[in-house]
C-alpha cells in the first residue's frame, strides 16, 4: 500500500519505520528540512518539504493515489485540515492523532475513520501498568471502550491447569470477555485456543474485554482463589 504521513516528528517517523518494515511504500511531509532529510537517509522513505495542509504539496506527494493517510502533525487544527483535504481527494482510509478531546467530533465530521488520542492512550496505559503490573501489554479500541491485553498465568492462579472452555463457564469470568490467544511459553507462537486448550502455569493468554470489566478479568485470571470453578461444583 501507498501511505502518506503528515508530520515527521517522533510519532510520524516511528510510524513510517514500522510501516516500511511491513513492506508498505511510505511518504512523509514536514516543514522541517532536517526532519525530511533524516526520513530519507535514516528511515528510507520519500519525504516532501512543505506543509501537509498545502494542496500543492499533497498533490506532489501523490495524495490522489494514497491508500491511506495518517495525520500526526503537532497541532490538532492542522490534523483537522489534513483530514479534510484527504477526504476531499478521496483517500479511502484516514487516521488522525488527537491531543485535545474537543477535536474528536470535528475530526470525525471531517472524515477521519480512526482517531488516536495520544494523551488518553498514555494515561490509560500508565494507569493499567501501575495498578496491574502483571499485564504485559494492552491495546485500547473504540475510544477506550474495549481492551485487549496479555497476561501470564502465575502458579497461584486458580485457572492454571484448567481448560479455556471450563474457565469460560465460570460465573466469575465476566460475560462478553474472551480468551482469544494462547502462548504456551515466551518462545512459542501465539495460537488461537479452543475449548480444550489447557492454561498452564507460566503460559500467556490474550484477552478481550470491555474496559469496565478489566479489573474483574485480571483479578480472575491472575489471583488465587479457594472457591472451585462452577462446573466442578456441579460435578
Residue pairs with C-beta under 8 A, 6 or more apart in sequence:
1 24
1 25
1 67
1 68
2 24
2 25
2 26
2 27
2 62
2 65
2 66
2 67
3 19
3 24
3 25
3 26
3 27
3 66
3 67
3 68
3 69
3 70
4 26
4 27
4 28
4 29
4 58
4 61
4 62
4 63
4 66
4 68
4 69
4 70
4 86
4 91
5 12
5 15
5 16
5 26
5 27
5 28
5 29
5 69
5 70
5 72
6 12
6 28
6 29
6 30
6 52
6 53
6 69
6 70
6 71
6 72
6 73
6 78
6 79
6 82
7 28
7 29
7 30
7 52
7 71
7 72
7 73
7 74
7 97
8 16
8 28
8 29
8 30
8 32
8 35
8 36
8 38
8 39
8 47
9 30
9 35
9 72
9 74
11 72
11 97
11 118
12 28
12 30
12 70
12 72
13 28
13 35
13 38
13 39
13 43
15 70
15 72
16 26
16 28
16 39
16 43
16 45
17 43
19 26
20 26
20 43
20 44
20 45
25 46
26 43
26 45
26 46
27 45
27 46
27 47
27 48
27 61
27 62
28 36
28 39
28 45
28 46
28 47
28 48
29 47
29 48
29 50
29 51
29 52
29 57
29 58
29 61
30 36
30 39
30 47
30 48
30 49
30 52
31 49
31 50
31 51
33 49
35 47
36 47
36 48
36 49
37 47
39 45
39 47
40 46
40 47
46 61
48 57
48 60
48 61
50 56
50 57
50 60
51 57
52 58
52 71
52 73
52 78
52 82
53 78
53 81
53 82
53 85
55 85
58 85
58 89
63 69
63 85
63 86
63 89
63 91
64 89
64 90
66 86
66 89
66 91
67 91
67 92
67 93
68 91
68 92
68 93
68 94
68 95
69 82
69 83
69 86
69 91
69 93
69 94
69 95
70 95
70 96
70 97
71 78
71 79
71 82
71 83
71 86
71 94
71 95
71 96
71 97
71 112
72 79
72 96
72 97
73 79
73 82
73 97
76 98
76 99
76 100
76 103
76 107
77 103
79 96
79 97
79 98
79 103
79 107
80 96
80 103
80 106
80 107
80 110
82 96
83 94
83 96
83 107
83 110
83 111
83 112
84 110
84 111
86 94
86 111
87 94
87 110
87 111
93 113
94 111
94 112
94 113
94 114
95 112
95 113
95 114
95 115
95 116
96 107
96 112
96 114
96 115
96 116
97 115
97 116
97 118
98 104
98 107
98 115
98 116
98 117
98 118
99 117
99 118
99 119
101 117
101 120
104 115
104 117
104 143
107 115
108 115
115 143
117 143
120 140
120 143
120 144
121 140
124 138
124 140
124 144
125 138
125 140
128 135
128 138
128 149
128 214
129 135
131 215
132 215
132 218
132 222
134 151
134 152
134 154
134 218
134 222
135 149
135 150
135 151
135 218
136 149
136 150
136 151
136 152
136 204
137 149
137 150
138 147
138 148
138 149
138 150
139 147
139 148
139 149
140 146
140 147
140 211
141 147
141 148
144 211
145 210
145 211
146 208
146 209
146 210
146 211
147 208
147 209
147 210
147 211
147 214
148 180
148 206
148 207
148 208
149 206
149 207
149 214
149 218
150 181
150 204
150 205
150 206
150 207
151 204
151 205
151 207
151 218
151 221
151 222
152 202
152 203
152 204
153 159
153 160
153 199
153 200
153 201
153 202
153 203
153 204
153 205
153 221
153 222
154 160
154 201
154 222
155 201
155 202
156 223
156 224
157 201
157 221
157 222
157 223
157 224
158 223
158 224
158 225
158 226
158 227
158 229
159 167
159 199
159 220
159 221
160 199
160 200
160 201
161 198
161 199
161 200
161 201
162 198
162 199
162 229
163 195
163 196
163 197
163 198
163 199
164 179
164 182
164 193
164 194
164 195
164 196
164 197
164 199
165 194
165 195
165 196
166 229
166 231
167 173
167 179
167 199
167 229
168 178
168 179
168 195
169 229
169 230
169 231
170 220
170 229
170 230
170 231
171 230
172 216
172 220
172 225
172 230
173 217
173 220
174 209
174 210
174 213
174 216
174 217
174 220
176 209
176 210
176 213
177 207
177 208
177 209
177 210
177 213
177 217
178 207
178 208
178 209
179 193
179 205
179 206
179 207
180 192
180 193
180 206
180 207
180 208
181 190
181 191
181 192
181 193
181 205
181 206
182 190
182 191
182 192
182 193
182 197
182 199
182 203
182 204
182 205
182 206
183 189
183 190
183 191
183 203
183 204
183 205
183 206
184 200
184 203
185 202
185 203
186 204
190 206
191 197
193 205
199 205
205 221
207 217
207 221
209 217
